Amino acid sequence: MEYKNLKKGDKILTKQLGTPISGELLESPKQGKGLKNIVLIFSNGEEIGMFSESGSIYARDILKVKNGDIWESVTNAPE
């Protein structure tokens, strides 16, 4: 799935903590006519023994998005 097609509420896998963990987008990556380089997510840090909390991450740290019952790779994220 392309980065520009992500939307608020999507379930995602991210790598910002070094190990892939699940989370949820708290805002849409679309900004006017462009795309955000940094997005707000809720990260499930308890999966790796850390705190679960909201925070901003780089778009390039989003690995996959859940589409139905399958995980799709995210492509074309801005650097």
N, CA, C, O and CB atoms as a CASP TS submission, in Angstrom:
PFRMAT TS
TARGET T0000
AUTHOR 0000-0000-0000
METHOD Language model
MODEL 1
PARENT N/A
ATOM      1  N   MET     1       0.846  -1.167   0.000  1.00  0.00           N
ATOM      2  CA  MET     1       0.000   0.000   0.000  1.00  0.00           C
ATOM      3  C   MET     1       0.901   1.243   0.000  1.00  0.00           C
ATOM      4  O   MET     1       1.933   1.267   0.670  1.00  0.00           O
ATOM      5  CB  MET     1      -0.967  -0.009   1.225  1.00  0.00           C
ATOM      6  N   GLU     2       0.514   2.241  -0.734  1.00  0.00           N
ATOM      7  CA  GLU     2       1.297   3.470  -0.774  1.00  0.00           C
ATOM      8  C   GLU     2       1.045   4.313   0.462  1.00  0.00           C
ATOM      9  O   GLU     2      -0.060   4.326   1.005  1.00  0.00           O
ATOM     10  CB  GLU     2       0.974   4.270  -2.032  1.00  0.00           C
ATOM     11  N   TYR     3       2.074   5.015   0.898  1.00  0.00           N
ATOM     12  CA  TYR     3       1.998   5.859   2.093  1.00  0.00           C
ATOM     13  C   TYR     3       0.865   6.874   1.997  1.00  0.00           C
ATOM     14  O   TYR     3       0.188   7.148   2.988  1.00  0.00           O
ATOM     15  CB  TYR     3       3.322   6.584   2.312  1.00  0.00           C
ATOM     16  N   LYS     4       0.659   7.424   0.819  1.00  0.00           N
ATOM     17  CA  LYS     4      -0.371   8.454   0.649  1.00  0.00           C
ATOM     18  C   LYS     4      -1.786   7.914   0.874  1.00  0.00           C
ATOM     19  O   LYS     4      -2.712   8.700   1.072  1.00  0.00           O
ATOM     20  CB  LYS     4      -0.273   9.056  -0.742  1.00  0.00           C
ATOM     21  N   ASN     5      -1.975   6.588   0.847  1.00  0.00           N
ATOM     22  CA  ASN     5      -3.300   5.988   1.045  1.00  0.00           C
ATOM     23  C   ASN     5      -3.591   5.625   2.497  1.00  0.00           C
ATOM     24  O   ASN     5      -4.680   5.138   2.799  1.00  0.00           O
ATOM     25  CB  ASN     5      -3.429   4.755   0.194  1.00  0.00           C
ATOM     26  N   LEU     6      -2.638   5.853   3.402  1.00  0.00           N
ATOM     27  CA  LEU     6      -2.872   5.597   4.815  1.00  0.00           C
ATOM     28  C   LEU     6      -3.862   6.621   5.358  1.00  0.00           C
ATOM     29  O   LEU     6      -3.972   7.731   4.838  1.00  0.00           O
ATOM     30  CB  LEU     6      -1.546   5.640   5.613  1.00  0.00           C
ATOM     31  N   LYS     7      -4.582   6.232   6.413  1.00  0.00           N
ATOM     32  CA  LYS     7      -5.551   7.156   7.007  1.00  0.00           C
ATOM     33  C   LYS     7      -5.576   6.981   8.520  1.00  0.00           C
ATOM     34  O   LYS     7      -5.105   5.974   9.050  1.00  0.00           O
ATOM     35  CB  LYS     7      -6.964   6.930   6.415  1.00  0.00           C
ATOM     36  N   LYS     8      -6.124   7.963   9.199  1.00  0.00           N
ATOM     37  CA  LYS     8      -6.237   7.944  10.647  1.00  0.00           C
ATOM     38  C   LYS     8      -6.960   6.671  11.090  1.00  0.00           C
ATOM     39  O   LYS     8      -7.982   6.301  10.511  1.00  0.00           O
ATOM     40  CB  LYS     8      -6.980   9.202  11.155  1.00  0.00           C
ATOM     41  N   GLY     9      -6.435   6.009  12.108  1.00  0.00           N
ATOM     42  CA  GLY     9      -7.045   4.791  12.637  1.00  0.00           C
ATOM     43  C   GLY     9      -6.470   3.506  12.081  1.00  0.00           C
ATOM     44  O   GLY     9      -6.782   2.430  12.591  1.00  0.00           O
ATOM     45  N   ASP    10      -5.630   3.580  11.041  1.00  0.00           N
ATOM     46  CA  ASP    10      -5.021   2.367  10.482  1.00  0.00           C
ATOM     47  C   ASP    10      -4.098   1.707  11.502  1.00  0.00           C
ATOM     48  O   ASP    10      -3.379   2.390  12.231  1.00  0.00           O
ATOM     49  CB  ASP    10      -4.238   2.697   9.193  1.00  0.00           C
ATOM     50  N   LYS    11      -4.124   0.374  11.551  1.00  0.00           N
ATOM     51  CA  LYS    11      -3.203  -0.404  12.382  1.00  0.00           C
ATOM     52  C   LYS    11      -1.900  -0.549  11.604  1.00  0.00           C
ATOM     53  O   LYS    11      -1.916  -0.903  10.426  1.00  0.00           O
ATOM     54  CB  LYS    11      -3.808  -1.816  12.762  1.00  0.00           C
ATOM     55  N   ILE    12      -0.769  -0.276  12.262  1.00  0.00           N
ATOM     56  CA  ILE    12       0.518  -0.269  11.565  1.00  0.00           C
ATOM     57  C   ILE    12       1.579  -1.038  12.351  1.00  0.00           C
ATOM     58  O   ILE    12       1.416  -1.292  13.545  1.00  0.00           O
ATOM     59  CB  ILE    12       0.985   1.171  11.325  1.00  0.00           C
ATOM     60  N   LEU    13       2.667  -1.407  11.670  1.00  0.00           N
ATOM     61  CA  LEU    13       3.875  -1.942  12.283  1.00  0.00           C
ATOM     62  C   LEU    13       4.970  -0.916  12.039  1.00  0.00           C
ATOM     63  O   LEU    13       5.157  -0.461  10.911  1.00  0.00           O
ATOM     64  CB  LEU    13       4.259  -3.365  11.698  1.00  0.00           C
ATOM     65  N   THR    14       5.699  -0.547  13.096  1.00  0.00           N
ATOM     66  CA  THR    14       6.742   0.473  12.973  1.00  0.00           C
ATOM     67  C   THR    14       8.063  -0.044  13.521  1.00  0.00           C
ATOM     68  O   THR    14       8.099  -1.023  14.266  1.00  0.00           O
ATOM     69  CB  THR    14       6.331   1.760  13.705  1.00  0.00           C
ATOM     70  N   LYS    15       9.155   0.630  13.143  1.00  0.00           N
ATOM     71  CA  LYS    15      10.488   0.208  13.588  1.00  0.00           C
ATOM     72  C   LYS    15      11.224   1.294  14.373  1.00  0.00           C
ATOM     73  O   LYS    15      12.442   1.204  14.527  1.00  0.00           O
ATOM     74  CB  LYS    15      11.322  -0.198  12.391  1.00  0.00           C
ATOM     75  N   GLN    16      10.535   2.303  14.870  1.00  0.00           N
ATOM     76  CA  GLN    16      11.215   3.421  15.525  1.00  0.00           C
ATOM     77  C   GLN    16      11.931   3.026  16.814  1.00  0.00           C
ATOM     78  O   GLN    16      12.836   3.743  17.241  1.00  0.00           O
ATOM     79  CB  GLN    16      10.223   4.507  15.824  1.00  0.00           C
ATOM     80  N   LEU    17      11.566   1.927  17.439  1.00  0.00           N
ATOM     81  CA  LEU    17      12.222   1.477  18.669  1.00  0.00           C
ATOM     82  C   LEU    17      13.240   0.370  18.396  1.00  0.00           C
ATOM     83  O   LEU    17      13.747  -0.239  19.338  1.00  0.00           O
ATOM     84  CB  LEU    17      11.179   0.985  19.670  1.00  0.00           C
ATOM     85  N   GLY    18      13.543   0.104  17.144  1.00  0.00           N
ATOM     86  CA  GLY    18      14.530  -0.902  16.777  1.00  0.00           C
ATOM     87  C   GLY    18      13.919  -2.237  16.400  1.00  0.00           C
ATOM     88  O   GLY    18      14.375  -2.875  15.451  1.00  0.00           O
ATOM     89  N   THR    19      12.900  -2.671  17.123  1.00  0.00           N
ATOM     90  CA  THR    19      12.180  -3.917  16.859  1.00  0.00           C
ATOM     91  C   THR    19      10.791  -3.562  16.351  1.00  0.00           C
ATOM     92  O   THR    19      10.158  -2.666  16.909  1.00  0.00           O
ATOM     93  CB  THR    19      12.097  -4.817  18.142  1.00  0.00           C
ATOM     94  N   PRO    20      10.295  -4.225  15.318  1.00  0.00           N
ATOM     95  CA  PRO    20       8.935  -3.915  14.842  1.00  0.00           C
ATOM     96  C   PRO    20       7.891  -4.130  15.936  1.00  0.00           C
ATOM     97  O   PRO    20       7.841  -5.186  16.566  1.00  0.00           O
ATOM     98  CB  PRO    20       8.589  -4.779  13.622  1.00  0.00           C
ATOM     99  N   ILE    21       7.062  -3.111  16.149  1.00  0.00           N
ATOM    100  CA  ILE    21       5.957  -3.176  17.103  1.00  0.00           C
ATOM    101  C   ILE    21       4.704  -2.617  16.446  1.00  0.00           C
ATOM    102  O   ILE    21       4.781  -1.858  15.479  1.00  0.00           O
ATOM    103  CB  ILE    21       6.293  -2.395  18.408  1.00  0.00           C
ATOM    104  N   SER    22       3.558  -2.997  16.977  1.00  0.00           N
ATOM    105  CA  SER    22       2.300  -2.532  16.403  1.00  0.00           C
ATOM    106  C   SER    22       1.924  -1.167  16.967  1.00  0.00           C
ATOM    107  O   SER    22       2.445  -0.729  17.992  1.00  0.00           O
ATOM    108  CB  SER    22       1.180  -3.546  16.671  1.00  0.00           C
ATOM    109  N   GLY    23       1.015  -0.518  16.274  1.00  0.00           N
ATOM    110  CA  GLY    23       0.534   0.787  16.702  1.00  0.00           C
ATOM    111  C   GLY    23      -0.667   1.197  15.871  1.00  0.00           C
ATOM    112  O   GLY    23      -1.211   0.410  15.095  1.00  0.00           O
ATOM    113  N   GLU    24      -1.067   2.445  16.050  1.00  0.00           N
ATOM    114  CA  GLU    24      -2.217   2.975  15.326  1.00  0.00           C
ATOM    115  C   GLU    24      -1.930   4.416  14.937  1.00  0.00           C
ATOM    116  O   GLU    24      -1.395   5.191  15.731  1.00  0.00           O
ATOM    117  CB  GLU    24      -3.513   2.878  16.179  1.00  0.00           C
ATOM    118  N   LEU    25      -2.291   4.769  13.704  1.00  0.00           N
ATOM    119  CA  LEU    25      -2.133   6.157  13.265  1.00  0.00           C
ATOM    120  C   LEU    25      -3.161   7.028  13.967  1.00  0.00           C
ATOM    121  O   LEU    25      -4.351   6.712  13.961  1.00  0.00           O
ATOM    122  CB  LEU    25      -2.278   6.275  11.725  1.00  0.00           C
ATOM    123  N   LEU    26      -2.712   8.124  14.571  1.00  0.00           N
ATOM    124  CA  LEU    26      -3.608   9.048  15.252  1.00  0.00           C
ATOM    125  C   LEU    26      -3.946  10.257  14.395  1.00  0.00           C
ATOM    126  O   LEU    26      -4.771  11.085  14.781  1.00  0.00           O
ATOM    127  CB  LEU    26      -2.995   9.500  16.551  1.00  0.00           C
ATOM    128  N   GLU    27      -3.309  10.362  13.227  1.00  0.00           N
ATOM    129  CA  GLU    27      -3.607  11.438  12.287  1.00  0.00           C
ATOM    130  C   GLU    27      -3.340  10.950  10.873  1.00  0.00           C
ATOM    131  O   GLU    27      -2.577  10.006  10.664  1.00  0.00           O
ATOM    132  CB  GLU    27      -2.766  12.706  12.601  1.00  0.00           C
ATOM    133  N   SER    28      -3.963  11.586   9.922  1.00  0.00           N
ATOM    134  CA  SER    28      -3.757  11.238   8.525  1.00  0.00           C
ATOM    135  C   SER    28      -2.430  11.811   8.041  1.00  0.00           C
ATOM    136  O   SER    28      -2.077  12.929   8.418  1.00  0.00           O
ATOM    137  CB  SER    28      -4.923  11.752   7.655  1.00  0.00           C
ATOM    138  N   PRO    29      -1.687  11.076   7.215  1.00  0.00           N
ATOM    139  CA  PRO    29      -0.426  11.600   6.693  1.00  0.00           C
ATOM    140  C   PRO    29      -0.612  12.676   5.611  1.00  0.00           C
ATOM    141  O   PRO    29       0.352  13.339   5.229  1.00  0.00           O
ATOM    142  CB  PRO    29       0.394  10.465   6.134  1.00  0.00           C
ATOM    143  N   LYS    30      -1.829  12.849   5.124  1.00  0.00           N
ATOM    144  CA  LYS    30      -2.076  13.862   4.095  1.00  0.00           C
ATOM    145  C   LYS    30      -2.126  15.243   4.732  1.00  0.00           C
ATOM    146  O   LYS    30      -2.738  15.436   5.782  1.00  0.00           O
ATOM    147  CB  LYS    30      -3.394  13.569   3.335  1.00  0.00           C
ATOM    148  N   GLN    31      -1.477  16.194   4.085  1.00  0.00           N
ATOM    149  CA  GLN    31      -1.435  17.563   4.581  1.00  0.00           C
ATOM    150  C   GLN    31      -1.640  18.491   3.385  1.00  0.00           C
ATOM    151  O   GLN    31      -0.705  18.743   2.624  1.00  0.00           O
ATOM    152  CB  GLN    31      -0.079  17.869   5.325  1.00  0.00           C
ATOM    153  N   GLY    32      -2.842  18.991   3.224  1.00  0.00           N
ATOM    154  CA  GLY    32      -3.121  19.825   2.058  1.00  0.00           C
ATOM    155  C   GLY    32      -2.905  19.029   0.788  1.00  0.00           C
ATOM    156  O   GLY    32      -3.544  17.998   0.578  1.00  0.00           O
ATOM    157  N   LYS    33      -2.007  19.506  -0.060  1.00  0.00           N
ATOM    158  CA  LYS    33      -1.691  18.791  -1.304  1.00  0.00           C
ATOM    159  C   LYS    33      -0.485  17.875  -1.158  1.00  0.00           C
ATOM    160  O   LYS    33      -0.147  17.135  -2.082  1.00  0.00           O
ATOM    161  CB  LYS    33      -1.437  19.782  -2.423  1.00  0.00           C
ATOM    162  N   GLY    34       0.167  17.921   0.008  1.00  0.00           N
ATOM    163  CA  GLY    34       1.374  17.122   0.215  1.00  0.00           C
ATOM    164  C   GLY    34       1.187  16.048   1.268  1.00  0.00           C
ATOM    165  O   GLY    34       0.071  15.748   1.693  1.00  0.00           O
ATOM    166  N   LEU    35       2.326  15.469   1.683  1.00  0.00           N
ATOM    167  CA  LEU    35       2.341  14.409   2.689  1.00  0.00           C
ATOM    168  C   LEU    35       3.268  14.804   3.827  1.00  0.00           C
ATOM    169  O   LEU    35       4.291  15.454   3.608  1.00  0.00           O
ATOM    170  CB  LEU    35       2.784  13.061   2.068  1.00  0.00           C
ATOM    171  N   LYS    36       2.907  14.410   5.044  1.00  0.00           N
ATOM    172  CA  LYS    36       3.720  14.702   6.216  1.00  0.00           C
ATOM    173  C   LYS    36       4.918  13.763   6.280  1.00  0.00           C
ATOM    174  O   LYS    36       4.801  12.577   5.974  1.00  0.00           O
ATOM    175  CB  LYS    36       2.883  14.589   7.497  1.00  0.00           C
ATOM    176  N   ASN    37       6.074  14.301   6.679  1.00  0.00           N
ATOM    177  CA  ASN    37       7.265  13.482   6.900  1.00  0.00           C
ATOM    178  C   ASN    37       7.250  12.855   8.286  1.00  0.00           C
ATOM    179  O   ASN    37       7.887  11.827   8.515  1.00  0.00           O
ATOM    180  CB  ASN    37       8.531  14.321   6.719  1.00  0.00           C
ATOM    181  N   ILE    38       6.516  13.477   9.213  1.00  0.00           N
ATOM    182  CA  ILE    38       6.418  13.003  10.590  1.00  0.00           C
ATOM    183  C   ILE    38       4.937  12.883  10.941  1.00  0.00           C
ATOM    184  O   ILE    38       4.163  13.812  10.710  1.00  0.00           O
ATOM    185  CB  ILE    38       7.163  13.966  11.584  1.00  0.00           C
ATOM    186  N   VAL    39       4.546  11.737  11.500  1.00  0.00           N
ATOM    187  CA  VAL    39       3.140  11.509  11.835  1.00  0.00           C
ATOM    188  C   VAL    39       3.001  11.103  13.298  1.00  0.00           C
ATOM    189  O   VAL    39       3.933  10.573  13.903  1.00  0.00           O
ATOM    190  CB  VAL    39       2.532  10.426  10.920  1.00  0.00           C
ATOM    191  N   LEU    40       1.819  11.362  13.855  1.00  0.00           N
ATOM    192  CA  LEU    40       1.507  11.027  15.241  1.00  0.00           C
ATOM    193  C   LEU    40       0.883   9.631  15.288  1.00  0.00           C
ATOM    194  O   LEU    40      -0.058   9.331  14.554  1.00  0.00           O
ATOM    195  CB  LEU    40       0.549  12.086  15.871  1.00  0.00           C
ATOM    196  N   ILE    41       1.429   8.781  16.171  1.00  0.00           N
ATOM    197  CA  ILE    41       0.914   7.417  16.314  1.00  0.00           C
ATOM    198  C   ILE    41       0.754   7.073  17.797  1.00  0.00           C
ATOM    199  O   ILE    41       1.287   7.764  18.665  1.00  0.00           O
ATOM    200  CB  ILE    41       1.859   6.396  15.617  1.00  0.00           C
ATOM    201  N   PHE    42       0.017   6.003  18.073  1.00  0.00           N
ATOM    202  CA  PHE    42       0.026   5.374  19.390  1.00  0.00           C
ATOM    203  C   PHE    42       0.821   4.098  19.230  1.00  0.00           C
ATOM    204  O   PHE    42       0.479   3.249  18.408  1.00  0.00           O
ATOM    205  CB  PHE    42      -1.437   5.094  19.939  1.00  0.00           C
ATOM    206  N   SER    43       1.869   3.956  20.001  1.00  0.00           N
ATOM    207  CA  SER    43       2.787   2.834  19.891  1.00  0.00           C
ATOM    208  C   SER    43       2.561   1.856  21.036  1.00  0.00           C
ATOM    209  O   SER    43       2.474   2.271  22.192  1.00  0.00           O
ATOM    210  CB  SER    43       4.241   3.324  19.880  1.00  0.00           C
ATOM    211  N   ASN    44       2.465   0.565  20.732  1.00  0.00           N
ATOM    212  CA  ASN    44       2.265  -0.488  21.738  1.00  0.00           C
ATOM    213  C   ASN    44       3.620  -0.986  22.241  1.00  0.00           C
ATOM    214  O   ASN    44       4.028  -2.107  21.937  1.00  0.00           O
ATOM    215  CB  ASN    44       1.437  -1.669  21.148  1.00  0.00           C
ATOM    216  N   GLY    45       4.303  -0.157  23.002  1.00  0.00           N
ATOM    217  CA  GLY    45       5.638  -0.481  23.504  1.00  0.00           C
ATOM    218  C   GLY    45       5.679  -1.656  24.464  1.00  0.00           C
ATOM    219  O   GLY    45       6.735  -2.262  24.644  1.00  0.00           O
ATOM    220  N   GLU    46       4.541  -1.998  25.093  1.00  0.00           N
ATOM    221  CA  GLU    46       4.544  -3.123  26.043  1.00  0.00           C
ATOM    222  C   GLU    46       4.884  -4.438  25.348  1.00  0.00           C
ATOM    223  O   GLU    46       5.232  -5.416  26.011  1.00  0.00           O
ATOM    224  CB  GLU    46       3.178  -3.241  26.738  1.00  0.00           C
ATOM    225  N   GLU    47       4.788  -4.471  24.032  1.00  0.00           N
ATOM    226  CA  GLU    47       5.149  -5.694  23.292  1.00  0.00           C
ATOM    227  C   GLU    47       6.626  -6.031  23.467  1.00  0.00           C
ATOM    228  O   GLU    47       7.014  -7.193  23.346  1.00  0.00           O
ATOM    229  CB  GLU    47       4.826  -5.533  21.796  1.00  0.00           C
ATOM    230  N   ILE    48       7.456  -5.023  23.751  1.00  0.00           N
ATOM    231  CA  ILE    48       8.896  -5.262  23.924  1.00  0.00           C
ATOM    232  C   ILE    48       9.384  -4.793  25.296  1.00  0.00           C
ATOM    233  O   ILE    48      10.575  -4.542  25.479  1.00  0.00           O
ATOM    234  CB  ILE    48       9.688  -4.550  22.818  1.00  0.00           C
ATOM    235  N   GLY    49       8.458  -4.674  26.267  1.00  0.00           N
ATOM    236  CA  GLY    49       8.836  -4.325  27.622  1.00  0.00           C
ATOM    237  C   GLY    49       9.008  -2.838  27.876  1.00  0.00           C
ATOM    238  O   GLY    49       9.652  -2.457  28.854  1.00  0.00           O
ATOM    239  N   MET    50       8.457  -1.998  27.035  1.00  0.00           N
ATOM    240  CA  MET    50       8.535  -0.547  27.224  1.00  0.00           C
ATOM    241  C   MET    50       7.129  -0.007  27.466  1.00  0.00           C
ATOM    242  O   MET    50       6.172  -0.776  27.559  1.00  0.00           O
ATOM    243  CB  MET    50       9.195   0.152  25.986  1.00  0.00           C
ATOM    244  N   PHE    51       7.007   1.316  27.569  1.00  0.00           N
ATOM    245  CA  PHE    51       5.704   1.935  27.784  1.00  0.00           C
ATOM    246  C   PHE    51       4.948   2.083  26.469  1.00  0.00           C
ATOM    247  O   PHE    51       5.552   2.308  25.420  1.00  0.00           O
ATOM    248  CB  PHE    51       5.866   3.301  28.457  1.00  0.00           C
ATOM    249  N   SER    52       3.643   1.957  26.528  1.00  0.00           N
ATOM    250  CA  SER    52       2.781   2.248  25.382  1.00  0.00           C
ATOM    251  C   SER    52       2.392   3.714  25.494  1.00  0.00           C
ATOM    252  O   SER    52       1.887   4.154  26.527  1.00  0.00           O
ATOM    253  CB  SER    52       1.504   1.305  25.341  1.00  0.00           C
ATOM    254  N   GLU    53       2.629   4.465  24.429  1.00  0.00           N
ATOM    255  CA  GLU    53       2.335   5.890  24.472  1.00  0.00           C
ATOM    256  C   GLU    53       2.202   6.476  23.072  1.00  0.00           C
ATOM    257  O   GLU    53       2.578   5.855  22.079  1.00  0.00           O
ATOM    258  CB  GLU    53       3.417   6.626  25.242  1.00  0.00           C
ATOM    259  N   SER    54       1.662   7.680  23.022  1.00  0.00           N
ATOM    260  CA  SER    54       1.548   8.416  21.762  1.00  0.00           C
ATOM    261  C   SER    54       2.833   9.179  21.511  1.00  0.00           C
ATOM    262  O   SER    54       3.521   9.590  22.446  1.00  0.00           O
ATOM    263  CB  SER    54       0.337   9.382  21.784  1.00  0.00           C
ATOM    264  N   GLY    55       3.149   9.365  20.236  1.00  0.00           N
ATOM    265  CA  GLY    55       4.332  10.133  19.884  1.00  0.00           C
ATOM    266  C   GLY    55       4.459  10.268  18.380  1.00  0.00           C
ATOM    267  O   GLY    55       3.711   9.655  17.619  1.00  0.00           O
ATOM    268  N   SER    56       5.405  11.071  17.971  1.00  0.00           N
ATOM    269  CA  SER    56       5.646  11.311  16.545  1.00  0.00           C
ATOM    270  C   SER    56       6.785  10.434  16.054  1.00  0.00           C
ATOM    271  O   SER    56       7.774  10.223  16.755  1.00  0.00           O
ATOM    272  CB  SER    56       5.964  12.798  16.284  1.00  0.00           C
ATOM    273  N   ILE    57       6.631   9.928  14.840  1.00  0.00           N
ATOM    274  CA  ILE    57       7.687   9.130  14.213  1.00  0.00           C
ATOM    275  C   ILE    57       7.872   9.592  12.773  1.00  0.00           C
ATOM    276  O   ILE    57       6.997  10.237  12.196  1.00  0.00           O
ATOM    277  CB  ILE    57       7.348   7.610  14.265  1.00  0.00           C
ATOM    278  N   TYR    58       9.020   9.254  12.207  1.00  0.00           N
ATOM    279  CA  TYR    58       9.266   9.531  10.803  1.00  0.00           C
ATOM    280  C   TYR    58       8.436   8.591   9.928  1.00  0.00           C
ATOM    281  O   TYR    58       8.213   7.435  10.287  1.00  0.00           O
ATOM    282  CB  TYR    58      10.764   9.393  10.479  1.00  0.00           C
ATOM    283  N   ALA    59       7.992   9.082   8.803  1.00  0.00           N
ATOM    284  CA  ALA    59       7.192   8.288   7.872  1.00  0.00           C
ATOM    285  C   ALA    59       7.948   7.045   7.411  1.00  0.00           C
ATOM    286  O   ALA    59       7.343   5.996   7.192  1.00  0.00           O
ATOM    287  CB  ALA    59       6.790   9.133   6.664  1.00  0.00           C
ATOM    288  N   ARG    60       9.253   7.158   7.265  1.00  0.00           N
ATOM    289  CA  ARG    60      10.058   6.022   6.787  1.00  0.00           C
ATOM    290  C   ARG    60      10.118   4.870   7.790  1.00  0.00           C
ATOM    291  O   ARG    60      10.536   3.767   7.438  1.00  0.00           O
ATOM    292  CB  ARG    60      11.468   6.488   6.475  1.00  0.00           C
ATOM    293  N   ASP    61       9.699   5.119   9.050  1.00  0.00           N
ATOM    294  CA  ASP    61       9.704   4.070  10.070  1.00  0.00           C
ATOM    295  C   ASP    61       8.448   3.204  10.048  1.00  0.00           C
ATOM    296  O   ASP    61       8.365   2.228  10.794  1.00  0.00           O
ATOM    297  CB  ASP    61       9.857   4.689  11.430  1.00  0.00           C
ATOM    298  N   ILE    62       7.478   3.539   9.213  1.00  0.00           N
ATOM    299  CA  ILE    62       6.273   2.718   9.085  1.00  0.00           C
ATOM    300  C   ILE    62       6.571   1.591   8.100  1.00  0.00           C
ATOM    301  O   ILE    62       6.845   1.835   6.925  1.00  0.00           O
ATOM    302  CB  ILE    62       5.041   3.573   8.610  1.00  0.00           C
ATOM    303  N   LEU    63       6.514   0.361   8.592  1.00  0.00           N
ATOM    304  CA  LEU    63       6.848  -0.802   7.763  1.00  0.00           C
ATOM    305  C   LEU    63       5.642  -1.384   7.043  1.00  0.00           C
ATOM    306  O   LEU    63       5.680  -1.610   5.834  1.00  0.00           O
ATOM    307  CB  LEU    63       7.483  -1.871   8.612  1.00  0.00           C
ATOM    308  N   LYS    64       4.568  -1.625   7.795  1.00  0.00           N
ATOM    309  CA  LYS    64       3.399  -2.307   7.240  1.00  0.00           C
ATOM    310  C   LYS    64       2.115  -1.713   7.794  1.00  0.00           C
ATOM    311  O   LYS    64       2.108  -1.069   8.843  1.00  0.00           O
ATOM    312  CB  LYS    64       3.457  -3.808   7.540  1.00  0.00           C
ATOM    313  N   VAL    65       1.020  -1.946   7.062  1.00  0.00           N
ATOM    314  CA  VAL    65      -0.312  -1.526   7.491  1.00  0.00           C
ATOM    315  C   VAL    65      -1.237  -2.731   7.354  1.00  0.00           C
ATOM    316  O   VAL    65      -1.108  -3.525   6.423  1.00  0.00           O
ATOM    317  CB  VAL    65      -0.835  -0.298   6.646  1.00  0.00           C
ATOM    318  N   LYS    66      -2.169  -2.854   8.293  1.00  0.00           N
ATOM    319  CA  LYS    66      -3.103  -3.980   8.261  1.00  0.00           C
ATOM    320  C   LYS    66      -4.281  -3.623   7.368  1.00  0.00           C
ATOM    321  O   LYS    66      -4.978  -2.636   7.604  1.00  0.00           O
ATOM    322  CB  LYS    66      -3.588  -4.347   9.692  1.00  0.00           C
ATOM    323  N   ASN    67      -4.494  -4.429   6.350  1.00  0.00           N
ATOM    324  CA  ASN    67      -5.583  -4.231   5.396  1.00  0.00           C
ATOM    325  C   ASN    67      -6.444  -5.485   5.452  1.00  0.00           C
ATOM    326  O   ASN    67      -6.114  -6.501   4.839  1.00  0.00           O
ATOM    327  CB  ASN    67      -5.046  -3.955   3.930  1.00  0.00           C
ATOM    328  N   GLY    68      -7.541  -5.410   6.184  1.00  0.00           N
ATOM    329  CA  GLY    68      -8.358  -6.610   6.399  1.00  0.00           C
ATOM    330  C   GLY    68      -7.632  -7.528   7.360  1.00  0.00           C
ATOM    331  O   GLY    68      -7.373  -7.152   8.503  1.00  0.00           O
ATOM    332  N   ASP    69      -7.298  -8.735   6.907  1.00  0.00           N
ATOM    333  CA  ASP    69      -6.587  -9.698   7.753  1.00  0.00           C
ATOM    334  C   ASP    69      -5.124  -9.852   7.375  1.00  0.00           C
ATOM    335  O   ASP    69      -4.426 -10.683   7.956  1.00  0.00           O
ATOM    336  CB  ASP    69      -7.262 -11.039   7.682  1.00  0.00           C
ATOM    337  N   ILE    70      -4.639  -9.062   6.402  1.00  0.00           N
ATOM    338  CA  ILE    70      -3.255  -9.213   5.961  1.00  0.00           C
ATOM    339  C   ILE    70      -2.464  -7.927   6.217  1.00  0.00           C
ATOM    340  O   ILE    70      -3.021  -6.830   6.257  1.00  0.00           O
ATOM    341  CB  ILE    70      -3.205  -9.584   4.465  1.00  0.00           C
ATOM    342  N   TRP    71      -1.164  -8.095   6.388  1.00  0.00           N
ATOM    343  CA  TRP    71      -0.253  -6.961   6.561  1.00  0.00           C
ATOM    344  C   TRP    71       0.386  -6.646   5.208  1.00  0.00           C
ATOM    345  O   TRP    71       1.011  -7.512   4.596  1.00  0.00           O
ATOM    346  CB  TRP    71       0.844  -7.270   7.645  1.00  0.00           C
ATOM    347  N   GLU    72       0.228  -5.407   4.746  1.00  0.00           N
ATOM    348  CA  GLU    72       0.813  -4.974   3.479  1.00  0.00           C
ATOM    349  C   GLU    72       1.991  -4.035   3.753  1.00  0.00           C
ATOM    350  O   GLU    72       1.938  -3.215   4.670  1.00  0.00           O
ATOM    351  CB  GLU    72      -0.255  -4.274   2.589  1.00  0.00           C
ATOM    352  N   SER    73       3.038  -4.157   2.964  1.00  0.00           N
ATOM    353  CA  SER    73       4.183  -3.250   3.081  1.00  0.00           C
ATOM    354  C   SER    73       3.784  -1.850   2.640  1.00  0.00           C
ATOM    355  O   SER    73       2.998  -1.679   1.708  1.00  0.00           O
ATOM    356  CB  SER    73       5.378  -3.758   2.240  1.00  0.00           C
ATOM    357  N   VAL    74       4.337  -0.847   3.327  1.00  0.00           N
ATOM    358  CA  VAL    74       4.091   0.552   2.985  1.00  0.00           C
ATOM    359  C   VAL    74       5.208   1.022   2.061  1.00  0.00           C
ATOM    360  O   VAL    74       6.387   0.858   2.373  1.00  0.00           O
ATOM    361  CB  VAL    74       4.007   1.447   4.269  1.00  0.00           C
ATOM    362  N   THR    75       4.840   1.603   0.931  1.00  0.00           N
ATOM    363  CA  THR    75       5.821   2.079  -0.052  1.00  0.00           C
ATOM    364  C   THR    75       5.680   3.579  -0.269  1.00  0.00           C
ATOM    365  O   THR    75       4.661   4.181   0.071  1.00  0.00           O
ATOM    366  CB  THR    75       5.657   1.334  -1.390  1.00  0.00           C
ATOM    367  N   ASN    76       6.720   4.165  -0.839  1.00  0.00           N
ATOM    368  CA  ASN    76       6.755   5.582  -1.243  1.00  0.00           C
ATOM    369  C   ASN    76       6.543   6.554  -0.086  1.00  0.00           C
ATOM    370  O   ASN    76       5.897   7.588  -0.257  1.00  0.00           O
ATOM    371  CB  ASN    76       5.705   5.835  -2.292  1.00  0.00           C
ATOM    372  N   ALA    77       7.084   6.231   1.093  1.00  0.00           N
ATOM    373  CA  ALA    77       7.016   7.169   2.218  1.00  0.00           C
ATOM    374  C   ALA    77       8.057   8.268   1.999  1.00  0.00           C
ATOM    375  O   ALA    77       9.160   7.986   1.530  1.00  0.00           O
ATOM    376  CB  ALA    77       7.254   6.433   3.589  1.00  0.00           C
ATOM    377  N   PRO    78       7.719   9.516   2.332  1.00  0.00           N
ATOM    378  CA  PRO    78       8.703  10.597   2.172  1.00  0.00           C
ATOM    379  C   PRO    78       9.886  10.407   3.113  1.00  0.00           C
ATOM    380  O   PRO    78       9.740   9.864   4.207  1.00  0.00           O
ATOM    381  CB  PRO    78       8.047  11.963   2.426  1.00  0.00           C
ATOM    382  N   GLU    79      11.045  10.856   2.680  1.00  0.00           N
ATOM    383  CA  GLU    79      12.257  10.758   3.506  1.00  0.00           C
ATOM    384  C   GLU    79      12.274  11.914   4.404  1.00  0.00           C
ATOM    385  O   GLU    79      13.198  12.061   5.204  1.00  0.00           O
ATOM    386  CB  GLU    79      13.544  10.703   2.671  1.00  0.00           C
TER
END
